[in-house]
């Protein structure tokens, strides 16, 4: 398998969002992002975990981010 020698990663930090997953999903639907775009949030009000579980975190005390990966 040939892996790229360089991966172009764009990083975006937001103060607050409902969910980094929702934030990136909206950008993807609008065609405003590319693979490896990463969003980090200081605070999420409706974070999402695995299998539909809520993700709760204290402001600025947890890793709250999402990355766009295309299969």
N, CA, C and O atoms as a printed pandas DataFrame, in Angstrom:
     atom_number atom_name residue_name chain_id  residue_number  x_coord  y_coord  z_coord
0              1         N          UNK        A               1    0.849   -1.176    0.000
1              2        CA          UNK        A               1    0.000    0.000    0.000
2              3         C          UNK        A               1    0.893    1.237    0.000
3              4         O          UNK        A               1    1.883    1.291    0.730
4              5         N          UNK        A               2    0.548    2.222   -0.811
5              6        CA          UNK        A               2    1.311    3.464   -0.877
6              7         C          UNK        A               2    0.671    4.519    0.007
7              8         O          UNK        A               2   -0.473    4.915   -0.217
8              9         N          UNK        A               3    1.393    4.966    0.993
9             10        CA          UNK        A               3    0.908    6.019    1.885
10            11         C          UNK        A               3    1.518    7.345    1.462
11            12         O          UNK        A               3    2.654    7.372    0.991
12            13         N          UNK        A               4    0.795    8.439    1.618
13            14        CA          UNK        A               4    1.358    9.746    1.245
14            15         C          UNK        A               4    2.530   10.100    2.154
15            16         O          UNK        A               4    2.537    9.756    3.336
16            17         N          UNK        A               5    3.507   10.780    1.600
17            18        CA          UNK        A               5    4.655   11.214    2.397
18            19         C          UNK        A               5    4.303   12.399    3.273
19            20         O          UNK        A               5    4.911   12.615    4.321
20            21         N          UNK        A               6    3.314   13.166    2.833
21            22        CA          UNK        A               6    2.886   14.344    3.573
22            23         C          UNK        A               6    1.364   14.390    3.614
23            24         O          UNK        A               6    0.704   14.181    2.597
24            25         N          UNK        A               7    0.816   14.660    4.782
25            26        CA          UNK        A               7   -0.628   14.790    4.928
26            27         C          UNK        A               7   -0.922   16.240    5.286
27            28         O          UNK        A               7   -0.395   16.774    6.261
28            29         N          UNK        A               8   -1.766   16.862    4.487
29            30        CA          UNK        A               8   -2.146   18.252    4.709
30            31         C          UNK        A               8   -3.298   18.298    5.710
31            32         O          UNK        A               8   -4.427   17.936    5.378
32            33         N          UNK        A               9   -3.016   18.737    6.916
33            34        CA          UNK        A               9   -4.024   18.781    7.969
34            35         C          UNK        A               9   -4.362   20.238    8.262
35            36         O          UNK        A               9   -3.483   21.054    8.538
36            37         N          UNK        A              10   -5.659   20.545    8.197
37            38        CA          UNK        A              10   -6.087   21.881    8.600
38            39         C          UNK        A              10   -6.753   21.768    9.963
39            40         O          UNK        A              10   -7.525   20.844   10.215
40            41         N          UNK        A              11   -6.450   22.703   10.823
41            42        CA          UNK        A              11   -6.918   22.685   12.198
42            43         C          UNK        A              11   -7.735   23.931   12.478
43            44         O          UNK        A              11   -7.304   25.049   12.198
44            45         N          UNK        A              12   -8.930   23.722   13.037
45            46        CA          UNK        A              12   -9.821   24.828   13.364
46            47         C          UNK        A              12  -10.233   24.708   14.830
47            48         O          UNK        A              12  -10.650   23.640   15.279
48            49         N          UNK        A              13  -10.116   25.784   15.554
49            50        CA          UNK        A              13  -10.500   25.792   16.966
50            51         C          UNK        A              13  -11.726   26.683   17.133
51            52         O          UNK        A              13  -11.760   27.816   16.654
52            53         N          UNK        A              14  -12.740   26.143   17.827
53            54        CA          UNK        A              14  -13.941   26.922   18.109
54            55         C          UNK        A              14  -14.134   26.987   19.619
55            56         O          UNK        A              14  -13.779   26.058   20.343
56            57         N          UNK        A              15  -14.688   28.070   20.072
57            58        CA          UNK        A              15  -14.919   28.250   21.507
58            59         C          UNK        A              15  -15.991   27.282   22.009
59            60         O          UNK        A              15  -15.798   26.599   23.014
60            61         N          UNK        A              16  -17.132   27.228   21.293
61            62        CA          UNK        A              16  -18.231   26.355   21.706
62            63         C          UNK        A              16  -19.019   25.905   20.492
63            64         O          UNK        A              16  -19.195   26.659   19.534
64            65         N          UNK        A              17  -19.489   24.679   20.539
65            66        CA          UNK        A              17  -20.352   24.121   19.502
66            67         C          UNK        A              17  -21.240   23.067   20.149
67            68         O          UNK        A              17  -20.953   22.588   21.246
68            69         N          UNK        A              18  -22.305   22.715   19.471
69            70        CA          UNK        A              18  -23.143   21.644   20.008
70            71         C          UNK        A              18  -22.337   20.353   20.033
71            72         O          UNK        A              18  -22.315   19.646   21.041
72            73         N          UNK        A              19  -21.676   20.050   18.924
73            74        CA          UNK        A              19  -20.892   18.826   18.783
74            75         C          UNK        A              19  -19.889   19.034   17.656
75            76         O          UNK        A              19  -20.241   19.577   16.609
76            77         N          UNK        A              20  -18.652   18.613   17.855
77            78        CA          UNK        A              20  -17.670   18.725   16.775
78            79         C          UNK        A              20  -18.078   17.843   15.603
79            80         O          UNK        A              20  -17.794   18.175   14.453
80            81         N          UNK        A              21  -18.746   16.715   15.883
81            82        CA          UNK        A              21  -19.249   15.855   14.790
82            83         C          UNK        A              21  -20.277   16.596   13.953
83            84         O          UNK        A              21  -20.204   16.579   12.725
84            85         N          UNK        A              22  -21.240   17.251   14.607
85            86        CA          UNK        A              22  -22.249   18.019   13.878
86            87         C          UNK        A              22  -21.610   19.160   13.090
87            88         O          UNK        A              22  -21.969   19.410   11.939
88            89         N          UNK        A              23  -20.669   19.843   13.715
89            90        CA          UNK        A              23  -19.984   20.976   13.083
90            91         C          UNK        A              23  -19.320   20.528   11.775
91            92         O          UNK        A              23  -19.488   21.161   10.733
92            93         N          UNK        A              24  -18.566   19.427   11.847
93            94        CA          UNK        A              24  -17.885   18.937   10.647
94            95         C          UNK        A              24  -18.863   18.359    9.626
95            96         O          UNK        A              24  -18.655   18.508    8.422
96            97         N          UNK        A              25  -19.910   17.710   10.084
97            98        CA          UNK        A              25  -20.920   17.178    9.158
98            99         C          UNK        A              25  -21.525   18.297    8.321
99           100         O          UNK        A              25  -21.724   18.141    7.116
100          101         N          UNK        A              26  -21.815   19.422    8.960
101          102        CA          UNK        A              26  -22.359   20.576    8.230
102          103         C          UNK        A              26  -21.368   21.097    7.201
103          104         O          UNK        A              26  -21.750   21.403    6.071
104          105         N          UNK        A              27  -20.095   21.201    7.583
105          106        CA          UNK        A              27  -19.072   21.666    6.635
106          107         C          UNK        A              27  -18.959   20.714    5.444
107          108         O          UNK        A              27  -18.824   21.157    4.303
108          109         N          UNK        A              28  -19.015   19.410    5.707
109          110        CA          UNK        A              28  -18.918   18.420    4.625
110          111         C          UNK        A              28  -20.118   18.524    3.684
111          112         O          UNK        A              28  -19.953   18.493    2.464
112          113         N          UNK        A              29  -21.318   18.646    4.240
113          114        CA          UNK        A              29  -22.530   18.773    3.423
114          115         C          UNK        A              29  -22.464   20.003    2.524
115          116         O          UNK        A              29  -22.935   19.976    1.386
116          117         N          UNK        A              30  -21.879   21.079    3.040
117          118        CA          UNK        A              30  -21.775   22.325    2.279
118          119         C          UNK        A              30  -20.569   22.338    1.345
119          120         O          UNK        A              30  -20.367   23.299    0.602
120          121         N          UNK        A              31  -19.769   21.276    1.381
121          122        CA          UNK        A              31  -18.582   21.204    0.531
122          123         C          UNK        A              31  -17.496   22.183    0.931
123          124         O          UNK        A              31  -16.715   22.622    0.087
124          125         N          UNK        A              32  -17.437   22.532    2.213
125          126        CA          UNK        A              32  -16.495   23.550    2.690
126          127         C          UNK        A              32  -15.310   22.969    3.453
127          128         O          UNK        A              32  -14.654   23.689    4.206
128          129         N          UNK        A              33  -15.028   21.695    3.275
129          130        CA          UNK        A              33  -13.899   21.102    3.985
130          131         C          UNK        A              33  -13.299   19.977    3.161
131          132         O          UNK        A              33  -13.879   19.547    2.163
132          133         N          UNK        A              34  -12.149   19.510    3.579
133          134        CA          UNK        A              34  -11.482   18.416    2.890
134          135         C          UNK        A              34  -11.009   17.391    3.920
135          136         O          UNK        A              34  -11.116   17.604    5.128
136          137         N          UNK        A              35  -10.490   16.290    3.421
137          138        CA          UNK        A              35  -10.041   15.223    4.308
138          139         C          UNK        A              35   -8.951   15.724    5.261
139          140         O          UNK        A              35   -8.104   16.536    4.889
140          141         N          UNK        A              36   -8.994   15.231    6.473
141          142        CA          UNK        A              36   -8.071   15.544    7.571
142          143         C          UNK        A              36   -8.332   16.906    8.220
143          144         O          UNK        A              36   -7.572   17.333    9.089
144          145         N          UNK        A              37   -9.407   17.592    7.800
145          146        CA          UNK        A              37   -9.767   18.832    8.492
146          147         C          UNK        A              37  -10.158   18.436    9.920
147          148         O          UNK        A              37  -10.948   17.511   10.114
148          149         N          UNK        A              38   -9.617   19.120   10.896
149          150        CA          UNK        A              38   -9.854   18.792   12.308
150          151         C          UNK        A              38  -10.438   19.998   13.027
151          152         O          UNK        A              38   -9.961   21.122   12.869
152          153         N          UNK        A              39  -11.477   19.752   13.819
153          154        CA          UNK        A              39  -12.104   20.800   14.609
154          155         C          UNK        A              39  -11.951   20.451   16.084
155          156         O          UNK        A              39  -12.277   19.346   16.518
156          157         N          UNK        A              40  -11.448   21.419   16.842
157          158        CA          UNK        A              40  -11.278   21.283   18.291
158          159         C          UNK        A              40  -12.207   22.294   18.949
159          160         O          UNK        A              40  -12.283   23.445   18.521
160          161         N          UNK        A              41  -12.910   21.864   19.986
161          162        CA          UNK        A              41  -13.824   22.767   20.694
162          163         C          UNK        A              41  -13.412   22.877   22.157
163          164         O          UNK        A              41  -13.076   21.881   22.798
164          165         N          UNK        A              42  -13.443   24.096   22.672
165          166        CA          UNK        A              42  -13.216   24.282   24.108
166          167         C          UNK        A              42  -14.376   23.706   24.902
167          168         O          UNK        A              42  -14.201   23.210   26.015
168          169         N          UNK        A              43  -15.577   23.780   24.306
169          170        CA          UNK        A              43  -16.775   23.310   24.989
170          171         C          UNK        A              43  -17.772   22.763   23.978
171          172         O          UNK        A              43  -17.957   23.334   22.902
172          173         N          UNK        A              44  -18.417   21.644   24.334
173          174        CA          UNK        A              44  -19.498   21.070   23.535
174          175         C          UNK        A              44  -20.751   21.024   24.400
175          176         O          UNK        A              44  -20.691   20.621   25.561
176          177         N          UNK        A              45  -21.878   21.433   23.844
177          178        CA          UNK        A              45  -23.104   21.425   24.623
178          179         C          UNK        A              45  -23.918   20.143   24.420
179          180         O          UNK        A              45  -24.760   19.799   25.249
180          181         N          UNK        A              46  -23.657   19.435   23.301
181          182        CA          UNK        A              46  -24.373   18.189   23.016
182          183         C          UNK        A              46  -23.427   17.201   22.344
183          184         O          UNK        A              46  -23.716   16.687   21.263
184          185         N          UNK        A              47  -22.292   16.941   22.996
185          186        CA          UNK        A              47  -21.292   16.048   22.430
186          187         C          UNK        A              47  -21.851   14.658   22.172
187          188         O          UNK        A              47  -22.791   14.221   22.835
188          189         N          UNK        A              48  -21.257   13.961   21.190
189          190        CA          UNK        A              48  -21.712   12.624   20.817
190          191         C          UNK        A              48  -20.586   11.624   21.010
191          192         O          UNK        A              48  -19.453   11.844   20.580
192          193         N          UNK        A              49  -20.922   10.515   21.669
193          194        CA          UNK        A              49  -19.970    9.420   21.833
194          195         C          UNK        A              49  -20.289    8.317   20.841
195          196         O          UNK        A              49  -20.964    8.546   19.838
196          197         N          UNK        A              50  -19.806    7.138   21.124
197          198        CA          UNK        A              50  -20.043    5.996   20.246
198          199         C          UNK        A              50  -21.467    5.470   20.401
199          200         O          UNK        A              50  -22.071    5.548   21.470
200          201         N          UNK        A              51  -21.978    4.933   19.300
201          202        CA          UNK        A              51  -23.285    4.272   19.273
202          203         C          UNK        A              51  -24.416    5.142   19.821
203          204         O          UNK        A              51  -25.324    4.640   20.483
204          205         N          UNK        A              52  -24.357    6.450   19.543
205          206        CA          UNK        A              52  -25.437    7.342   19.940
206          207         C          UNK        A              52  -25.419    7.786   21.393
207          208         O          UNK        A              52  -26.343    8.465   21.842
208          209         N          UNK        A              53  -24.387    7.416   22.133
209          210        CA          UNK        A              53  -24.294    7.837   23.534
210          211         C          UNK        A              53  -23.858    9.291   23.629
211          212         O          UNK        A              53  -23.060    9.750   22.813
212          213         N          UNK        A              54  -24.374   10.025   24.619
213          214        CA          UNK        A              54  -23.921   11.414   24.792
214          215         C          UNK        A              54  -22.480   11.454   25.307
215          216         O          UNK        A              54  -22.027   10.540   25.996
216          217         N          UNK        A              55  -21.777   12.521   24.964
217          218        CA          UNK        A              55  -20.402   12.716   25.419
218          219         C          UNK        A              55  -20.397   13.961   26.278
219          220         O          UNK        A              55  -20.581   15.070   25.776
220          221         N          UNK        A              56  -20.189   13.784   27.569
221          222        CA          UNK        A              56  -20.176   14.916   28.485
222          223         C          UNK        A              56  -18.735   15.235   28.862
223          224         O          UNK        A              56  -17.926   14.336   29.091
224          225         N          UNK        A              57  -18.429   16.529   28.924
225          226        CA          UNK        A              57  -17.075   16.947   29.264
226          227         C          UNK        A              57  -17.101   18.317   29.920
227          228         O          UNK        A              57  -17.964   19.149   29.643
228          229         N          UNK        A              58  -16.122   18.524   30.802
229          230        CA          UNK        A              58  -15.989   19.845   31.418
230          231         C          UNK        A              58  -15.270   20.771   30.448
231          232         O          UNK        A              58  -14.373   20.350   29.717
232          233         N          UNK        A              59  -15.672   22.024   30.449
233          234        CA          UNK        A              59  -15.080   23.009   29.547
234          235         C          UNK        A              59  -13.563   23.054   29.721
235          236         O          UNK        A              59  -13.065   23.203   30.838
236          237         N          UNK        A              60  -12.837   22.927   28.624
237          238        CA          UNK        A              60  -11.375   23.010   28.556
238          239         C          UNK        A              60  -10.659   21.944   29.377
239          240         O          UNK        A              60   -9.489   22.122   29.715
240          241         N          UNK        A              61  -11.328   20.841   29.707
241          242        CA          UNK        A              61  -10.686   19.796   30.506
242          243         C          UNK        A              61  -10.677   18.438   29.820
243          244         O          UNK        A              61  -10.212   17.462   30.408
244          245         N          UNK        A              62  -11.170   18.351   28.609
245          246        CA          UNK        A              62  -11.237   17.082   27.896
246          247         C          UNK        A              62  -10.825   17.287   26.447
247          248         O          UNK        A              62  -10.773   18.413   25.953
248          249         N          UNK        A              63  -10.536   16.188   25.781
249          250        CA          UNK        A              63  -10.260   16.237   24.354
250          251         C          UNK        A              63  -11.586   16.197   23.619
251          252         O          UNK        A              63  -12.274   15.176   23.633
252          253         N          UNK        A              64  -11.944   17.275   22.992
253          254        CA          UNK        A              64  -13.183   17.351   22.227
254          255         C          UNK        A              64  -12.838   17.801   20.814
255          256         O          UNK        A              64  -12.685   18.991   20.538
256          257         N          UNK        A              65  -12.720   16.813   19.923
257          258        CA          UNK        A              65  -12.352   17.122   18.545
258          259         C          UNK        A              65  -12.919   16.060   17.611
259          260         O          UNK        A              65  -13.276   14.962   18.037
260          261         N          UNK        A              66  -12.994   16.404   16.353
261          262        CA          UNK        A              66  -13.402   15.483   15.286
262          263         C          UNK        A              66  -12.527   15.720   14.069
263          264         O          UNK        A              66  -12.051   16.832   13.839
264          265         N          UNK        A              67  -12.318   14.660   13.290
265          266        CA          UNK        A              67  -11.467   14.710   12.101
266          267         C          UNK        A              67  -12.250   14.147   10.918
267          268         O          UNK        A              67  -12.927   13.127   11.051
268          269         N          UNK        A              68  -12.161   14.803    9.768
269          270        CA          UNK        A              68  -12.797   14.296    8.554
270          271         C          UNK        A              68  -11.875   13.249    7.935
271          272         O          UNK        A              68  -10.717   13.529    7.622
272          273         N          UNK        A              69  -12.408   12.033    7.763
273          274        CA          UNK        A              69  -11.687   10.960    7.066
274          275         C          UNK        A              69  -12.636   10.356    6.054
275          276         O          UNK        A              69  -13.762    9.988    6.390
276          277         N          UNK        A              70  -12.186   10.253    4.815
277          278        CA          UNK        A              70  -12.984    9.632    3.769
278          279         C          UNK        A              70  -12.493    8.209    3.539
279          280         O          UNK        A              70  -11.286    7.967    3.496
280          281         N          UNK        A              71  -13.429    7.259    3.389
281          282        CA          UNK        A              71  -13.010    5.858    3.173
282          283         C          UNK        A              71  -12.358    5.665    1.814
283          284         O          UNK        A              71  -11.951    4.553    1.477
